[in-house]
Amino acid sequence: MFVGASYQHYKDYNLSPELDAPAGLGNHNAFLANRVSFFLDLHGPSMTIDTLCSSSLVALHTAVRSIRAGECEQAVVAGVRVAVSPLHYVAMRNLRALSPSGRSRPFDSGADGFVPGEGW
C-alpha cells in the first residue's frame, strides 16, 4: 500500500481547544497507508509518502520499484490532496512565492513563482 499525501488543511478547521488521541493522531497523514492496509488485511510494504506536490507520483514510482525488487507482487497506489484552508495560500502569498501568471515553468528563465498542484 503506497499513499501519496501532503498537506493537512482540514486540521485548520478543528475548533476543539484540546486534541484527543483520535483527532491528534488519527488524522495524521503518516497513518493513512497503514489504516487502509489493516482494513483490507494487506501484507507487505505500507507507507505514506509526502514530497509535497509530487507525492502521488513518488508513491507510484516507489510502488513500481518495490514490485521490481521483489518486495511485493502487487501494489495499491493512492494519492490524496485536500486543500481547503486558505492559510497555506496566505503564507505563500506573503512569501511572494505564488506565480502571478498562474503558469508553471520549472527550470525556465521565465518562471515567476510556484503553482500549487499534485502530480502534474
N, C-alpha and C positions, 0 to 999 in steps of 0.2 A: 504494500500500500504506500503510494508516494503522493503526497498532497503538497501542492504549491500554494502558499497562503502568506499574505502580508497585510499589514495594517489591521487595526482593531478599532475602527472608528465608532462602532456601536457602543464601545465602553464609555465614550464621552457622554452617552445618554443615561448612564447608570446614576440615578438620582439618590440611591441609598448612601447615607453617610458612612456606613460600615460595609466592608466587603466580607461576606461569609465565605466559607470554603467553596461551595459550588460557583459562586459568582467570581471569586478571586482566582481560582484555579481552573474551574471547568470551562471558562470562556477563553482560556489562553490558547493561542494557535498551536503551541507545541503538542497539545493533546489531540488534535484533530485526527491524524492518521491512526493513532493508537485506539481511539474510541471506535472508529469505523472498523478497524481490524478485529477488535474484540467483538463488536456486534455481529460481524459477518463470519466470525470464527476463522479468520485468515491466519496463516502461519508464514513466517519469513520476514523479510525487511518491512519495516513500518516506520515511516518518517515524514515529518512536516518540514518543508524546505522554504526558507524565507530569504529571498535575494531581491526583495522589493519588486520592481516592475518585471523582473524576469523569472519570478518564482515558478510559474506554470511550466515554462519551457525548461527550466533547470530540473524540475521534478520529472518531466518526460525523459530528458537526457539521462538522469540518474537511474530511472527505471530500465531504460534500454541497456545501460552499462551493467546493471545488476543481472539482467537476463543473460547477457553475453558472458558475464563472469561466472555463471552457473549458481549464483546466489538464490535464484528462484526460476521457475519455469514460466510463470505468468506474472503479470503485474497489473494492478489497478492504479491508474493515474488520474488525479483530480486537481483542479485549480479553482481557487476562490479569492475574490477581492470584493469587499463591500465597502464602498467609500460613501458614507452617509453623513459624516460630520464635516462642517466647514473648517474646523480648527487646523487641519493639515494644510488646507489650501491657503488659509490666512497666514500661517507660518511661512509657507513657500512664497507667498506674495511679499511678505515683509522682508524676506531674504532677496527679493527680486530674482528668484530662480525660475519662475514660470515664463514660458515663451509668450511674448505679446502677440506674435503672429499665430500661435497655436499650431505650429508645424514642427514636427520632429525632424531634426537634421543631424544625427550623430556623426561626429568626426568631420563635419563640414565647416568651412570657414564662415559660412553664412548662418550657422547655428546661433539662435538668440535666446536659448533657455530650455527648460525642462517641460515636457508634455506628459502628464500622468497617463498611465495605461498599464496593461498587464498582458504580457506575452505577445506583443505586436512585433 
